[in-house]
Amino acid sequence: MAILSKIRERTFILILIIGMALFAFVIGDAINKNGGPTRMDVVGEINGEEISREEFSQILEVYKSRSNSSISDIQTLNAVWDGFVRERVFKEQLELAGIVVGENDVWENLISNPNFQSDPSFQNEVGLFDEEKVKEYIANMREDAIGALKGSDEKARWDSWLSYEGRVRQGVVQTSYTSLVNAGLGATLEEGKRDYLFNNTNITSQYVYLPYASVADSLITITNKDYQNYINEHKKEFEVDESRDLKYVKFTVVASKKDKDALKEELDGYIEEFKSAENNANFVDDVNSDTALNTNFSYSSQLPKDQVDAMMNANVGDVVGTYEDAGYYKISKVEAVKQLPDSVSASHILISYLGSQSAGPDTKQTEVEAKKTADSLLTVLKSNGSKFDAIAKEFSVDKSNSDKGGKLDWYTRNAMVPEFGDYTFLNKKGDMDIVKTAFGFHIVKITDQKNIQKTVKLATVSRKIEASEETEAQFYQNAEIFASKLTEGADFNALSQENNYVPLPANGVKALAENVPGLQGNNRNIVRWAFEEDTEVNDVRRFDVDNGFVVAVLSSKTKEGTATVNNVASRIKPILIRKKKAEILNKKLNGATLEDIANASSVSIKTATNVNLASPTISGVGNEPAIVGAMSTAAEGKVIVGLEGVKGVFAIKVTSKELPTELDNYDVFRNRIATKYKGRSSQLYTALKETSEIKDYRASIY
């Protein structure tokens, strides 16, 4: 209240501040439009073509409404962006290929959708699909949208339809293009023959082998220059997106002992009053219990483990507690004790009515009519129970078991809707009656019950164990002090250790991430801060998060482009070690003949017999595709030195090559090559995307 009073006293100043902020925002946006680094009205550019924020937002809203909040905002953002990228990436290629898709092509694809084909709304009197009904549906939807207010259901439906139609058109066009590319991917019989001969020629070769393991790792020195040279030679492999490294401490707000003692004391004070209460439901409501009243009977296995004996042995009217359970303090009053089974088998006949969940296209009865039908059938069954199976087969709409006379397998109480479960568990074997559920009217017969045991019905008052305002303020203060000391220059790890805080890393956070690794919930505010232009390395910020506070420090920035040595050194190191070992070992492979090379290296000559590219394994060494590949192309009798394999370096001399038996037809091998080529068509979009110029500004907007 004090804060509100101060705000009221300074109304004019507050209005002035807000006005200046809005002015700065508008001017800043205007400056950006004239060439600044950020365009708030543009989401991105693909091959020089801008995607306006308005256009993007329209599709975004349609996508959100269609997904029914089943995915997060960032997932929605990415899905819509990917759609725009795919469309624009293909656009130029489609124009060059001269592919034009007519309205009839799109229409045929639309109406072939199984959802249209099977929808009763689009079927004629004899149940056949009628495309005229689809046209009528679209026309009505368009008419409803004309003149409708922006944001109305009519406008949203029409926008959603246009979005769907656009995706279908895009799909047809891209399928046409992919099909055109696939048509050019084939192989000749001669290619099939060459593939067969090349992969199945058996080679016998002598070789000298020096394993990398023969050189100790301690003899290898790798410099920063070595790392950087390797990165420069393989730039594409080390391309990285812009990212940030963070470190943080989470201050999780939890109830103190004082808070818990206060809650326990409060519930202790209710015990005697609860015992004497005549209406337990009213009492639970009057004291504002943090959990709702449970009207079910509970089995011993469902009770808190440390309270089972007390609750099962208590008399009706006794109060058990105060006890702690699942994050709450509770007191429970025994309302009733009952012997109940833990599982039941039953049979049922389900009669549906218009509006019930089991209603189908053939459902004609109203709720009143369905009840009369159920009453009539129950009368018949009570006079002659043997007809249950036959009546179930004829009348029940639950076809999953009507052929079995309506018999259900054994089930537990929670496996059924509450009304059905209550009837079959709270009544006796052999009882039969009508039970109404959301699915319709059930004629239920209890056929058997087992494991009958003692259960209790409890009325429970609970208080959630959570921190008081005083405790939360203390955690807030701790976080503020920690952040302040870091800002003043204190060492993050040392200060964390001094206060027994747990420091956590969050490396490689991307600009559009919605979560920080290690934190629950949406932490988009932390990510946005890390990517703000004026946030520098070692900057500190405190954030409010689920169940507490976070003090975050920006550790480092990685720009879009090529990875730094520090980020990829561990990945490159084994490769560089192997290369340097290869250099050392290759210097030992001296001599004009294999014999000279073997003597100089103090090793023996070995022979690889009948190896081929189909199975490039050298006995005693292992899988060596590069070495076997070199053998397959080497001239017989020629010594080749300095071959680097998976396990070591080699010098080889091919002594013989045995061609496989020629075949009458190489169609199988030709088809295999063609299939391999066509399989690569799935990489077409990726290849086109890599050659496109894509600029993504979403992170500065959303």
Beta strands, then each sheet from edge to edge (+ up, - down):
strand 1: 42-46
strand 2: 49-52
strand 3: 202-211
strand 4: 239-240
strand 5: 243-252
strand 6: 297-298
strand 7: 319-325
strand 8: 328-340
strand 9: 343-351
strand 10: 432-437
strand 11: 440-450
strand 12: 453-464
strand 13: 503-510
strand 14: 540-545
strand 15: 548-558
strand 16: 561-562
strand 17: 606-611
strand 18: 617-618
strand 19: 622-623
strand 20: 639-644
strand 21: 648-658
strand 22: 694-696
sheet 1: 2+ 1- 22+
sheet 2: 17+ 3- 21+ 20-
sheet 3: 4+ 16-
sheet 4: 13+ 5- 15+ 14-
sheet 5: 6+ 12- 8+ 7-
sheet 6: 9+ 11- 10+
sheet 7: 18+ 19-
end
